[in-house]
Amino acid sequence: MKLAARVSQVPPSLTLAISAKAKAMKADGIDVCSFSAGEPDFDTPAPIKAAAKKALDEGKTKYGPAAGEQQLREAIAHKLKVENNLDYRAENVIVTNGGKHSLFNLMLAMIDVGDEVIIPAPYWLSYPEMVKLAGGTPVIVPTDTSTNYKITPEQLRAAITPRTQLFVLNSPSNPTGMVYTPAEIKALAEVVVETNIQVVSDEIYEKILYNGTEHVSIGSLGADIFERSVVSSGFAKAFSMTGWRLGYLAGSVELIKAMTTIQGHSTSNVCTFAQYGAIAALEGSQDGVEEMRLAFAKRRQVMLERLQAIPGLTCPVPEGAFYLFPNISKCGLKSLDFCNALLESQQVATIPGIAFGDDDCIRLSYATDMTSIEKGMDRLEKFVRQTLA
């Protein structure tokens, strides 16, 4: 069988591969501490599940509009207006099968063969592959700890060419946990406006912030940047709804119509009754969101303190999301070898930084229980000390 050439350009997801390996080891009875999963370990809040069950009982089990249930699109538009100062209406919103799907549809709708998309590294591992599948060229701009893994306005300007179509901004960041300050967002917005490119702001972690850190949506900073920006988000992280596969994107009516056409020929509508759970998530109490955030904050502090006490490892302090991104270069191993050896010898699952564009780092998720964090950090420290000996 002949496969399309585009498939060979896209590697399998390392995060899913290592998570699957860790789960297989657990199924064999091995005590594995997993810091690999990018999903909260909490159950979906009860009111959200109740709303979906009610929708099922009411027979909301049929095909729905490809762009999403009108009530949900209105609820998302209201959320973006009230919480993010983004003046969208329901017609500016499309509901997708997860936040990843919203970005994939965006690339198909915006990117032609030869178009360039600027992606700061470290990056969420699927950004470049989506660009490639759409026929575009990912332009990777490396960042480091000198800027807390944030792209500068000067770097952005230098990366822009006549072929540049889109700039991908992710704050809070996966994998680093870094959050751009309002001033940093403003400076990037000025470059976007001056050079007349587009920006997509991936804000899936916007509600998971620490120590009073402020999230600013780039499109909220004025009419000029609003016209050049789209926002992607979803319900997976803040509401612990990863398996529900519910995301959304907001942008111009023209863009939303194009994405709706693509979705209409691929997945059709998102699961109908699940969308009523999403409505409850937005319109109901946010107590569950805050409870999870506070738990993440405690876990973050414990894991960070333990990590900072391990010789040979360095790590900037994350301000959002639920990841640490330590540098392991002093151990003399690149990230994939480090992660494989750690999993085999100490049964701790982590994600190689090479998947995110930095082979000298690994990603640790603290979206797991405190007992696993303490046990896993004991094992990580043992492994590093043995490696350095």
Short mmCIF file of the C-alpha atoms (twelve columns), coordinates in Angstrom:
data_MODEL
# 
_entry.id   MODEL 
# 
loop_
_atom_site.group_PDB 
_atom_site.id 
_atom_site.type_symbol 
_atom_site.label_atom_id 
_atom_site.label_alt_id 
_atom_site.label_comp_id 
_atom_site.label_asym_id 
_atom_site.label_seq_id 
_atom_site.Cartn_x 
_atom_site.Cartn_y 
_atom_site.Cartn_z 
_atom_site.pdbx_PDB_model_num 
ATOM 1   C CA . MET A 1   0.000   0.000  0.000  1 
ATOM 2   C CA . LYS A 2   1.256   3.449  -0.930 1 
ATOM 3   C CA . LEU A 3   1.045   6.048  1.841  1 
ATOM 4   C CA . ALA A 4   0.888   9.781  1.298  1 
ATOM 5   C CA . ALA A 5   4.232   11.558 1.547  1 
ATOM 6   C CA . ARG A 6   2.869   13.891 4.219  1 
ATOM 7   C CA . VAL A 7   2.671   11.007 6.690  1 
ATOM 8   C CA . SER A 8   6.420   10.427 6.578  1 
ATOM 9   C CA . GLN A 9   7.012   14.082 7.513  1 
ATOM 10  C CA . VAL A 10  5.194   13.738 10.832 1 
ATOM 11  C CA . PRO A 11  6.633   11.672 13.716 1 
ATOM 12  C CA . PRO A 12  4.335   9.913  16.193 1 
ATOM 13  C CA . SER A 13  3.584   11.792 19.418 1 
ATOM 14  C CA . LEU A 14  6.328   11.098 21.976 1 
ATOM 15  C CA . THR A 15  4.046   12.118 24.830 1 
ATOM 16  C CA . LEU A 16  1.432   9.548  23.861 1 
ATOM 17  C CA . ALA A 17  4.099   6.896  23.191 1 
ATOM 18  C CA . ILE A 18  5.755   7.242  26.600 1 
ATOM 19  C CA . SER A 19  2.421   7.464  28.406 1 
ATOM 20  C CA . ALA A 20  1.369   4.252  26.655 1 
ATOM 21  C CA . LYS A 21  4.625   2.535  27.668 1 
ATOM 22  C CA . ALA A 22  4.163   3.592  31.280 1 
ATOM 23  C CA . LYS A 23  0.569   2.329  31.290 1 
ATOM 24  C CA . ALA A 24  1.695   -1.003 29.816 1 
ATOM 25  C CA . MET A 25  4.294   -1.352 32.587 1 
ATOM 26  C CA . LYS A 26  1.626   -0.598 35.185 1 
ATOM 27  C CA . ALA A 27  -0.638  -3.219 33.613 1 
ATOM 28  C CA . ASP A 28  2.191   -5.729 34.102 1 
ATOM 29  C CA . GLY A 29  2.211   -4.960 37.811 1 
ATOM 30  C CA . ILE A 30  5.218   -2.607 37.803 1 
ATOM 31  C CA . ASP A 31  5.062   0.347  40.211 1 
ATOM 32  C CA . VAL A 32  5.444   3.289  37.836 1 
ATOM 33  C CA . CYS A 33  5.425   6.947  38.874 1 
ATOM 34  C CA . SER A 34  4.180   8.829  35.844 1 
ATOM 35  C CA . PHE A 35  4.998   12.498 35.332 1 
ATOM 36  C CA . SER A 36  4.168   12.215 31.636 1 
ATOM 37  C CA . ALA A 37  0.460   12.911 31.269 1 
ATOM 38  C CA . GLY A 38  -0.740  16.353 30.283 1 
ATOM 39  C CA . GLU A 39  -4.096  15.938 31.968 1 
ATOM 40  C CA . PRO A 40  -5.473  16.635 35.461 1 
ATOM 41  C CA . ASP A 41  -5.901  13.555 37.655 1 
ATOM 42  C CA . PHE A 42  -9.172  14.912 39.065 1 
ATOM 43  C CA . ASP A 43  -12.618 13.764 38.003 1 
ATOM 44  C CA . THR A 44  -14.765 16.147 35.973 1 
ATOM 45  C CA . PRO A 45  -16.806 18.285 38.412 1 
ATOM 46  C CA . ALA A 46  -20.180 16.708 39.224 1 
ATOM 47  C CA . PRO A 47  -22.397 19.554 37.886 1 
ATOM 48  C CA . ILE A 48  -20.783 19.220 34.460 1 
ATOM 49  C CA . LYS A 49  -21.381 15.478 34.354 1 
ATOM 50  C CA . ALA A 50  -24.949 15.990 35.568 1 
ATOM 51  C CA . ALA A 51  -25.661 18.428 32.731 1 
ATOM 52  C CA . ALA A 52  -24.429 15.916 30.148 1 
ATOM 53  C CA . LYS A 53  -26.511 13.142 31.733 1 
ATOM 54  C CA . LYS A 54  -29.559 15.393 31.680 1 
ATOM 55  C CA . ALA A 55  -28.961 16.117 28.002 1 
ATOM 56  C CA . LEU A 56  -28.800 12.380 27.338 1 
ATOM 57  C CA . ASP A 57  -32.061 11.821 29.191 1 
ATOM 58  C CA . GLU A 58  -33.656 14.600 27.153 1 
ATOM 59  C CA . GLY A 59  -32.682 12.868 23.917 1 
ATOM 60  C CA . LYS A 60  -29.946 15.261 22.818 1 
ATOM 61  C CA . THR A 61  -28.255 12.446 20.927 1 
ATOM 62  C CA . LYS A 62  -28.698 13.504 17.300 1 
ATOM 63  C CA . TYR A 63  -26.541 15.336 14.797 1 
ATOM 64  C CA . GLY A 64  -26.086 18.996 15.576 1 
ATOM 65  C CA . PRO A 65  -24.707 22.051 13.764 1 
ATOM 66  C CA . ALA A 66  -21.161 21.517 12.503 1 
ATOM 67  C CA . ALA A 67  -19.978 24.695 14.249 1 
ATOM 68  C CA . GLY A 68  -21.469 23.659 17.579 1 
ATOM 69  C CA . GLU A 69  -24.680 24.084 19.552 1 
ATOM 70  C CA . GLN A 70  -25.860 27.699 19.416 1 
ATOM 71  C CA . GLN A 71  -26.238 27.890 23.194 1 
ATOM 72  C CA . LEU A 72  -22.649 26.774 23.717 1 
ATOM 73  C CA . ARG A 73  -21.287 29.172 21.094 1 
ATOM 74  C CA . GLU A 74  -23.141 32.000 22.847 1 
ATOM 75  C CA . ALA A 75  -21.760 30.904 26.228 1 
ATOM 76  C CA . ILE A 76  -18.207 30.844 24.852 1 
ATOM 77  C CA . ALA A 77  -18.618 34.287 23.278 1 
ATOM 78  C CA . HIS A 78  -19.926 35.623 26.596 1 
ATOM 79  C CA . LYS A 79  -16.991 34.084 28.471 1 
ATOM 80  C CA . LEU A 80  -14.487 35.645 26.056 1 
ATOM 81  C CA . LYS A 81  -16.161 39.041 26.400 1 
ATOM 82  C CA . VAL A 82  -16.402 39.037 30.198 1 
ATOM 83  C CA . GLU A 83  -13.177 37.260 31.127 1 
ATOM 84  C CA . ASN A 84  -10.845 38.150 28.255 1 
ATOM 85  C CA . ASN A 85  -12.200 41.475 26.937 1 
ATOM 86  C CA . LEU A 86  -12.621 39.981 23.460 1 
ATOM 87  C CA . ASP A 87  -15.657 41.291 21.588 1 
ATOM 88  C CA . TYR A 88  -16.857 38.106 19.913 1 
ATOM 89  C CA . ARG A 89  -20.385 36.908 19.148 1 
ATOM 90  C CA . ALA A 90  -21.609 33.361 18.654 1 
ATOM 91  C CA . GLU A 91  -20.990 33.598 14.913 1 
ATOM 92  C CA . ASN A 92  -17.292 34.176 15.686 1 
ATOM 93  C CA . VAL A 93  -16.987 30.839 17.513 1 
ATOM 94  C CA . ILE A 94  -16.580 27.238 16.387 1 
ATOM 95  C CA . VAL A 95  -16.760 24.270 18.773 1 
ATOM 96  C CA . THR A 96  -14.252 21.535 17.961 1 
ATOM 97  C CA . ASN A 97  -13.255 18.042 19.045 1 
ATOM 98  C CA . GLY A 98  -10.720 19.316 21.560 1 
ATOM 99  C CA . GLY A 99  -8.353  22.281 21.538 1 
ATOM 100 C CA . LYS A 100 -5.948  20.351 19.319 1 
ATOM 101 C CA . HIS A 101 -8.657  19.975 16.689 1 
ATOM 102 C CA . SER A 102 -9.349  23.715 16.669 1 
ATOM 103 C CA . LEU A 103 -5.694  24.393 15.854 1 
ATOM 104 C CA . PHE A 104 -5.569  21.666 13.215 1 
ATOM 105 C CA . ASN A 105 -8.646  23.095 11.483 1 
ATOM 106 C CA . LEU A 106 -7.104  26.567 11.711 1 
ATOM 107 C CA . MET A 107 -3.957  25.444 9.905  1 
ATOM 108 C CA . LEU A 108 -6.008  23.808 7.153  1 
ATOM 109 C CA . ALA A 109 -8.111  26.950 6.782  1 
ATOM 110 C CA . MET A 110 -5.229  29.479 6.810  1 
ATOM 111 C CA . ILE A 111 -2.048  27.842 5.550  1 
ATOM 112 C CA . ASP A 112 -1.161  27.187 1.906  1 
ATOM 113 C CA . VAL A 113 1.857   25.322 0.575  1 
ATOM 114 C CA . GLY A 114 4.943   27.435 1.241  1 
ATOM 115 C CA . ASP A 115 3.350   29.641 3.893  1 
ATOM 116 C CA . GLU A 116 5.486   30.077 7.013  1 
ATOM 117 C CA . VAL A 117 4.297   29.792 10.600 1 
ATOM 118 C CA . ILE A 118 6.499   31.155 13.395 1 
ATOM 119 C CA . ILE A 119 6.679   28.890 16.437 1 
ATOM 120 C CA . PRO A 120 8.820   29.758 19.495 1 
ATOM 121 C CA . ALA A 121 10.696  26.798 21.003 1 
ATOM 122 C CA . PRO A 122 10.164  25.087 23.375 1 
ATOM 123 C CA . TYR A 123 6.746   24.467 21.815 1 
ATOM 124 C CA . TRP A 124 3.827   22.115 22.256 1 
ATOM 125 C CA . LEU A 125 4.912   19.212 20.101 1 
ATOM 126 C CA . SER A 126 1.912   19.212 17.734 1 
ATOM 127 C CA . TYR A 127 2.263   22.794 16.451 1 
ATOM 128 C CA . PRO A 128 4.967   22.098 13.826 1 
ATOM 129 C CA . GLU A 129 3.331   18.861 12.685 1 
ATOM 130 C CA . MET A 130 -0.014  20.572 12.091 1 
ATOM 131 C CA . VAL A 131 1.746   23.165 9.959  1 
ATOM 132 C CA . LYS A 132 3.468   20.438 7.929  1 
ATOM 133 C CA . LEU A 133 0.221   18.526 7.386  1 
ATOM 134 C CA . ALA A 134 -1.329  21.728 6.038  1 
ATOM 135 C CA . GLY A 135 1.576   22.092 3.587  1 
ATOM 136 C CA . GLY A 136 3.205   24.977 5.403  1 
ATOM 137 C CA . THR A 137 6.688   25.498 6.776  1 
ATOM 138 C CA . PRO A 138 7.212   25.778 10.537 1 
ATOM 139 C CA . VAL A 139 9.801   28.428 11.393 1 
ATOM 140 C CA . ILE A 140 11.197  27.518 14.805 1 
ATOM 141 C CA . VAL A 141 12.608  30.362 16.914 1 
ATOM 142 C CA . PRO A 142 14.674  29.013 19.842 1 
ATOM 143 C CA . THR A 143 14.355  30.652 23.255 1 
ATOM 144 C CA . ASP A 144 16.219  29.918 26.490 1 
ATOM 145 C CA . THR A 145 16.270  30.692 30.186 1 
ATOM 146 C CA . SER A 146 17.730  34.164 29.596 1 
ATOM 147 C CA . THR A 147 14.207  35.243 28.572 1 
ATOM 148 C CA . ASN A 148 12.394  32.590 30.625 1 
ATOM 149 C CA . TYR A 149 11.710  30.674 27.407 1 
ATOM 150 C CA . LYS A 150 9.755   33.563 25.868 1 
ATOM 151 C CA . ILE A 151 10.212  34.939 22.369 1 
ATOM 152 C CA . THR A 152 11.248  38.598 22.273 1 
ATOM 153 C CA . PRO A 153 9.809   41.229 19.910 1 
ATOM 154 C CA . GLU A 154 13.225  41.422 18.225 1 
ATOM 155 C CA . GLN A 155 13.274  37.663 17.606 1 
ATOM 156 C CA . LEU A 156 9.745   37.742 16.230 1 
ATOM 157 C CA . ARG A 157 10.510  40.628 13.878 1 
ATOM 158 C CA . ALA A 158 13.698  38.937 12.634 1 
ATOM 159 C CA . ALA A 159 11.820  35.715 11.841 1 
ATOM 160 C CA . ILE A 160 9.148   37.383 9.706  1 
ATOM 161 C CA . THR A 161 9.483   37.079 5.934  1 
ATOM 162 C CA . PRO A 162 7.149   37.809 3.015  1 
ATOM 163 C CA . ARG A 163 5.939   34.210 3.385  1 
ATOM 164 C CA . THR A 164 4.985   34.561 7.059  1 
ATOM 165 C CA . GLN A 165 1.295   33.929 7.577  1 
ATOM 166 C CA . LEU A 166 0.908   33.158 11.259 1 
ATOM 167 C CA . PHE A 167 2.609   33.450 14.654 1 
ATOM 168 C CA . VAL A 168 1.747   30.863 17.327 1 
ATOM 169 C CA . LEU A 169 1.618   32.218 20.879 1 
ATOM 170 C CA . ASN A 170 1.086   29.875 23.854 1 
ATOM 171 C CA . SER A 171 0.707   31.446 27.301 1 
ATOM 172 C CA . PRO A 172 0.670   29.828 29.822 1 
ATOM 173 C CA . SER A 173 3.073   27.526 28.046 1 
ATOM 174 C CA . ASN A 174 3.249   23.801 27.536 1 
ATOM 175 C CA . PRO A 175 5.967   22.600 28.238 1 
ATOM 176 C CA . THR A 176 7.658   25.380 30.252 1 
ATOM 177 C CA . GLY A 177 4.813   26.801 32.340 1 
ATOM 178 C CA . MET A 178 5.975   30.320 31.470 1 
ATOM 179 C CA . VAL A 179 3.450   33.167 31.222 1 
ATOM 180 C CA . TYR A 180 4.014   36.329 29.177 1 
ATOM 181 C CA . THR A 181 3.546   39.531 31.159 1 
ATOM 182 C CA . PRO A 182 1.073   42.187 29.933 1 
ATOM 183 C CA . ALA A 183 4.024   44.312 28.767 1 
ATOM 184 C CA . GLU A 184 5.546   41.396 26.854 1 
ATOM 185 C CA . ILE A 185 2.209   40.634 25.187 1 
ATOM 186 C CA . LYS A 186 1.832   44.297 24.222 1 
ATOM 187 C CA . ALA A 187 5.308   44.380 22.657 1 
ATOM 188 C CA . LEU A 188 4.596   41.263 20.585 1 
ATOM 189 C CA . ALA A 189 1.224   42.681 19.521 1 
ATOM 190 C CA . GLU A 190 2.951   45.789 18.183 1 
ATOM 191 C CA . VAL A 191 5.172   43.656 15.944 1 
ATOM 192 C CA . VAL A 192 2.191   41.656 14.675 1 
ATOM 193 C CA . VAL A 193 0.313   44.836 13.763 1 
ATOM 194 C CA . GLU A 194 3.318   46.560 12.188 1 
ATOM 195 C CA . THR A 195 4.164   43.566 9.994  1 
ATOM 196 C CA . ASN A 196 0.530   42.736 9.214  1 
ATOM 197 C CA . ILE A 197 0.714   39.029 10.066 1 
ATOM 198 C CA . GLN A 198 -1.796  36.937 12.027 1 
ATOM 199 C CA . VAL A 199 -1.419  35.471 15.526 1 
ATOM 200 C CA . VAL A 200 -3.168  32.520 17.141 1 
ATOM 201 C CA . SER A 201 -3.189  32.603 20.928 1 
ATOM 202 C CA . ASP A 202 -3.435  29.138 22.482 1 
ATOM 203 C CA . GLU A 203 -4.932  29.818 25.913 1 
ATOM 204 C CA . ILE A 204 -5.872  26.304 27.031 1 
ATOM 205 C CA . TYR A 205 -4.070  26.784 30.396 1 
ATOM 206 C CA . GLU A 206 -5.318  30.323 31.096 1 
ATOM 207 C CA . LYS A 207 -7.048  29.437 34.383 1 
ATOM 208 C CA . ILE A 208 -4.069  27.574 35.867 1 
ATOM 209 C CA . LEU A 209 -1.924  30.424 37.220 1 
ATOM 210 C CA . TYR A 210 0.159   30.933 40.375 1 
ATOM 211 C CA . ASN A 211 1.296   33.693 42.715 1 
ATOM 212 C CA . GLY A 212 -0.990  36.358 41.289 1 
ATOM 213 C CA . THR A 213 0.264   35.957 37.716 1 
ATOM 214 C CA . GLU A 214 -2.009  37.703 35.204 1 
ATOM 215 C CA . HIS A 215 -3.146  36.227 31.904 1 
ATOM 216 C CA . VAL A 216 -3.719  38.678 29.054 1 
ATOM 217 C CA . SER A 217 -5.245  37.662 25.738 1 
ATOM 218 C CA . ILE A 218 -3.317  39.395 22.962 1 
ATOM 219 C CA . GLY A 219 -6.446  40.260 20.987 1 
ATOM 220 C CA . SER A 220 -7.761  42.371 23.864 1 
ATOM 221 C CA . LEU A 221 -5.099  45.074 23.471 1 
ATOM 222 C CA . GLY A 222 -6.782  47.107 20.742 1 
ATOM 223 C CA . ALA A 223 -8.772  47.034 17.528 1 
ATOM 224 C CA . ASP A 224 -5.753  46.554 15.257 1 
ATOM 225 C CA . ILE A 225 -4.418  43.454 17.034 1 
ATOM 226 C CA . PHE A 226 -7.946  42.104 17.551 1 
ATOM 227 C CA . GLU A 227 -8.412  42.036 13.768 1 
ATOM 228 C CA . ARG A 228 -5.191  40.046 13.369 1 
ATOM 229 C CA . SER A 229 -5.712  37.514 16.146 1 
ATOM 230 C CA . VAL A 230 -7.626  34.337 16.844 1 
ATOM 231 C CA . VAL A 231 -7.912  32.552 20.168 1 
ATOM 232 C CA . SER A 232 -7.917  28.797 20.729 1 
ATOM 233 C CA . SER A 233 -8.931  27.126 23.964 1 
ATOM 234 C CA . GLY A 234 -11.009 24.327 25.411 1 
ATOM 235 C CA . PHE A 235 -12.337 22.574 28.470 1 
ATOM 236 C CA . ALA A 236 -9.744  19.833 28.999 1 
ATOM 237 C CA . LYS A 237 -7.321  21.412 31.450 1 
ATOM 238 C CA . ALA A 238 -9.279  23.843 33.627 1 
ATOM 239 C CA . PHE A 239 -12.340 21.622 33.993 1 
ATOM 240 C CA . SER A 240 -10.586 18.224 33.878 1 
ATOM 241 C CA . MET A 241 -12.536 17.244 30.748 1 
ATOM 242 C CA . THR A 242 -9.725  15.749 28.654 1 
ATOM 243 C CA . GLY A 243 -11.729 12.754 27.474 1 
ATOM 244 C CA . TRP A 244 -14.748 14.852 26.551 1 
ATOM 245 C CA . ARG A 245 -12.885 16.259 23.517 1 
ATOM 246 C CA . LEU A 246 -14.303 19.771 23.632 1 
ATOM 247 C CA . GLY A 247 -12.406 22.768 22.316 1 
ATOM 248 C CA . TYR A 248 -13.167 25.999 20.550 1 
ATOM 249 C CA . LEU A 249 -11.687 28.750 18.432 1 
ATOM 250 C CA . ALA A 250 -12.820 32.349 18.029 1 
ATOM 251 C CA . GLY A 251 -11.970 34.586 15.101 1 
ATOM 252 C CA . SER A 252 -13.424 36.430 12.146 1 
ATOM 253 C CA . VAL A 253 -16.706 35.241 10.682 1 
ATOM 254 C CA . GLU A 254 -14.895 34.448 7.421  1 
ATOM 255 C CA . LEU A 255 -12.425 32.188 9.229  1 
ATOM 256 C CA . ILE A 256 -15.119 30.448 11.272 1 
ATOM 257 C CA . LYS A 257 -17.122 29.724 8.108  1 
ATOM 258 C CA . ALA A 258 -14.037 28.215 6.472  1 
ATOM 259 C CA . MET A 259 -13.293 26.057 9.500  1 
ATOM 260 C CA . THR A 260 -16.933 24.979 9.693  1 
ATOM 261 C CA . THR A 261 -16.743 23.813 6.077  1 
ATOM 262 C CA . ILE A 262 -13.646 21.762 6.877  1 
ATOM 263 C CA . GLN A 263 -15.217 20.317 10.014 1 
ATOM 264 C CA . GLY A 264 -18.416 19.536 8.148  1 
ATOM 265 C CA . HIS A 265 -16.467 17.279 5.808  1 
ATOM 266 C CA . SER A 266 -14.311 15.653 8.494  1 
ATOM 267 C CA . THR A 267 -15.894 15.108 11.916 1 
ATOM 268 C CA . SER A 268 -19.258 16.876 11.497 1 
ATOM 269 C CA . ASN A 269 -20.442 18.161 14.861 1 
ATOM 270 C CA . VAL A 270 -18.881 17.607 18.261 1 
ATOM 271 C CA . CYS A 271 -20.655 15.063 20.514 1 
ATOM 272 C CA . THR A 272 -24.038 16.705 21.099 1 
ATOM 273 C CA . PHE A 273 -24.793 15.847 24.720 1 
ATOM 274 C CA . ALA A 274 -21.193 16.562 25.783 1 
ATOM 275 C CA . GLN A 275 -21.660 20.163 24.669 1 
ATOM 276 C CA . TYR A 276 -24.301 20.628 27.347 1 
ATOM 277 C CA . GLY A 277 -21.700 19.656 29.910 1 
ATOM 278 C CA . ALA A 278 -19.495 22.405 28.471 1 
ATOM 279 C CA . ILE A 279 -22.325 24.931 28.856 1 
ATOM 280 C CA . ALA A 280 -22.585 23.979 32.521 1 
ATOM 281 C CA . ALA A 281 -18.808 24.337 32.878 1 
ATOM 282 C CA . LEU A 282 -18.945 27.943 31.668 1 
ATOM 283 C CA . GLU A 283 -22.176 29.051 33.286 1 
ATOM 284 C CA . GLY A 284 -21.973 27.170 36.597 1 
ATOM 285 C CA . SER A 285 -19.855 27.540 39.721 1 
ATOM 286 C CA . GLN A 286 -16.117 27.823 39.192 1 
ATOM 287 C CA . ASP A 287 -15.330 26.378 42.635 1 
ATOM 288 C CA . GLY A 288 -14.078 23.120 41.120 1 
ATOM 289 C CA . VAL A 289 -11.639 25.002 38.898 1 
ATOM 290 C CA . GLU A 290 -10.196 26.855 41.883 1 
ATOM 291 C CA . GLU A 291 -9.932  23.690 43.990 1 
ATOM 292 C CA . MET A 292 -7.865  22.037 41.267 1 
ATOM 293 C CA . ARG A 293 -5.707  25.134 40.808 1 
ATOM 294 C CA . LEU A 294 -4.915  25.272 44.517 1 
ATOM 295 C CA . ALA A 295 -3.989  21.574 44.489 1 
ATOM 296 C CA . PHE A 296 -1.708  22.147 41.501 1 
ATOM 297 C CA . ALA A 297 -0.071  25.057 43.320 1 
ATOM 298 C CA . LYS A 298 0.829   22.832 46.286 1 
ATOM 299 C CA . ARG A 299 2.154   20.076 44.035 1 
ATOM 300 C CA . ARG A 300 4.142   22.588 42.009 1 
ATOM 301 C CA . GLN A 301 5.841   23.891 45.115 1 
ATOM 302 C CA . VAL A 302 6.757   20.419 46.367 1 
ATOM 303 C CA . MET A 303 8.078   19.183 43.026 1 
ATOM 304 C CA . LEU A 304 9.977   22.406 42.350 1 
ATOM 305 C CA . GLU A 305 11.678  22.380 45.780 1 
ATOM 306 C CA . ARG A 306 12.624  18.739 45.353 1 
ATOM 307 C CA . LEU A 307 13.951  19.381 41.858 1 
ATOM 308 C CA . GLN A 308 15.993  22.405 42.904 1 
ATOM 309 C CA . ALA A 309 17.703  20.253 45.556 1 
ATOM 310 C CA . ILE A 310 18.947  17.710 42.997 1 
ATOM 311 C CA . PRO A 311 22.529  18.447 41.892 1 
ATOM 312 C CA . GLY A 312 23.003  18.834 38.155 1 
ATOM 313 C CA . LEU A 313 19.437  19.928 37.386 1 
ATOM 314 C CA . THR A 314 18.269  23.494 36.866 1 
ATOM 315 C CA . CYS A 315 14.724  24.691 36.297 1 
ATOM 316 C CA . PRO A 316 13.041  28.092 35.936 1 
ATOM 317 C CA . VAL A 317 9.988   28.682 38.111 1 
ATOM 318 C CA . PRO A 318 6.765   28.063 36.145 1 
ATOM 319 C CA . GLU A 319 3.971   30.605 36.541 1 
ATOM 320 C CA . GLY A 320 1.159   28.587 34.968 1 
ATOM 321 C CA . ALA A 321 -0.006  25.229 33.590 1 
ATOM 322 C CA . PHE A 322 1.177   22.089 35.457 1 
ATOM 323 C CA . TYR A 323 4.660   21.362 34.114 1 
ATOM 324 C CA . LEU A 324 8.301   21.764 35.038 1 
ATOM 325 C CA . PHE A 325 10.930  21.894 32.287 1 
ATOM 326 C CA . PRO A 326 14.311  21.198 33.909 1 
ATOM 327 C CA . ASN A 327 17.643  21.193 32.076 1 
ATOM 328 C CA . ILE A 328 19.404  17.809 32.351 1 
ATOM 329 C CA . SER A 329 22.473  18.558 30.204 1 
ATOM 330 C CA . LYS A 330 24.931  18.211 33.107 1 
ATOM 331 C CA . CYS A 331 23.968  14.537 33.330 1 
ATOM 332 C CA . GLY A 332 25.694  13.920 30.002 1 
ATOM 333 C CA . LEU A 333 22.562  12.498 28.356 1 
ATOM 334 C CA . LYS A 334 20.232  13.851 25.725 1 
ATOM 335 C CA . SER A 335 16.558  13.912 26.624 1 
ATOM 336 C CA . LEU A 336 15.334  10.700 24.980 1 
ATOM 337 C CA . ASP A 337 18.167  8.600  26.440 1 
ATOM 338 C CA . PHE A 338 17.632  10.229 29.831 1 
ATOM 339 C CA . CYS A 339 13.888  9.506  29.848 1 
ATOM 340 C CA . ASN A 340 14.253  5.925  28.642 1 
ATOM 341 C CA . ALA A 341 16.947  5.149  31.212 1 
ATOM 342 C CA . LEU A 342 14.912  6.778  33.989 1 
ATOM 343 C CA . LEU A 343 11.836  4.748  33.080 1 
ATOM 344 C CA . GLU A 344 13.707  1.464  32.787 1 
ATOM 345 C CA . SER A 345 15.872  1.809  35.892 1 
ATOM 346 C CA . GLN A 346 13.646  3.774  38.273 1 
ATOM 347 C CA . GLN A 347 10.164  3.373  36.755 1 
ATOM 348 C CA . VAL A 348 9.574   7.113  36.430 1 
ATOM 349 C CA . ALA A 349 7.879   8.302  33.233 1 
ATOM 350 C CA . THR A 350 8.815   11.744 31.883 1 
ATOM 351 C CA . ILE A 351 8.743   13.321 28.423 1 
ATOM 352 C CA . PRO A 352 11.926  14.046 26.412 1 
ATOM 353 C CA . GLY A 353 12.481  17.711 25.669 1 
ATOM 354 C CA . ILE A 354 13.367  16.896 22.075 1 
ATOM 355 C CA . ALA A 355 9.624   16.496 21.473 1 
ATOM 356 C CA . PHE A 356 9.258   20.179 22.377 1 
ATOM 357 C CA . GLY A 357 12.320  21.426 20.508 1 
ATOM 358 C CA . ASP A 358 14.905  21.322 23.325 1 
ATOM 359 C CA . ASP A 359 16.992  18.144 23.637 1 
ATOM 360 C CA . ASP A 360 18.698  19.323 26.853 1 
ATOM 361 C CA . CYS A 361 15.490  19.337 28.894 1 
ATOM 362 C CA . ILE A 362 12.714  17.013 30.015 1 
ATOM 363 C CA . ARG A 363 9.099   17.755 30.913 1 
ATOM 364 C CA . LEU A 364 7.626   16.735 34.247 1 
ATOM 365 C CA . SER A 365 3.889   16.972 34.862 1 
ATOM 366 C CA . TYR A 366 2.665   17.500 38.409 1 
ATOM 367 C CA . ALA A 367 -0.912  16.685 37.443 1 
ATOM 368 C CA . THR A 368 -0.723  13.657 39.719 1 
ATOM 369 C CA . ASP A 369 -1.142  12.879 43.411 1 
ATOM 370 C CA . MET A 370 1.305   14.037 46.082 1 
ATOM 371 C CA . THR A 371 2.312   10.490 47.039 1 
ATOM 372 C CA . SER A 372 3.403   9.773  43.471 1 
ATOM 373 C CA . ILE A 373 5.251   13.093 43.342 1 
ATOM 374 C CA . GLU A 374 7.246   12.352 46.518 1 
ATOM 375 C CA . LYS A 375 8.038   8.791  45.466 1 
ATOM 376 C CA . GLY A 376 8.874   9.766  41.891 1 
ATOM 377 C CA . MET A 377 11.148  12.611 42.960 1 
ATOM 378 C CA . ASP A 378 13.011  10.230 45.301 1 
ATOM 379 C CA . ARG A 379 13.622  7.968  42.328 1 
ATOM 380 C CA . LEU A 380 14.591  10.835 40.023 1 
ATOM 381 C CA . GLU A 381 17.103  12.117 42.557 1 
ATOM 382 C CA . LYS A 382 18.602  8.622  42.922 1 
ATOM 383 C CA . PHE A 383 18.897  8.294  39.142 1 
ATOM 384 C CA . VAL A 384 20.560  11.691 38.683 1 
ATOM 385 C CA . ARG A 385 23.036  11.142 41.527 1 
ATOM 386 C CA . GLN A 386 23.993  7.739  40.069 1 
ATOM 387 C CA . THR A 387 24.367  9.280  36.595 1 
ATOM 388 C CA . LEU A 388 26.609  12.064 37.901 1 
ATOM 389 C CA . ALA A 389 28.753  9.715  40.039 1 
# 
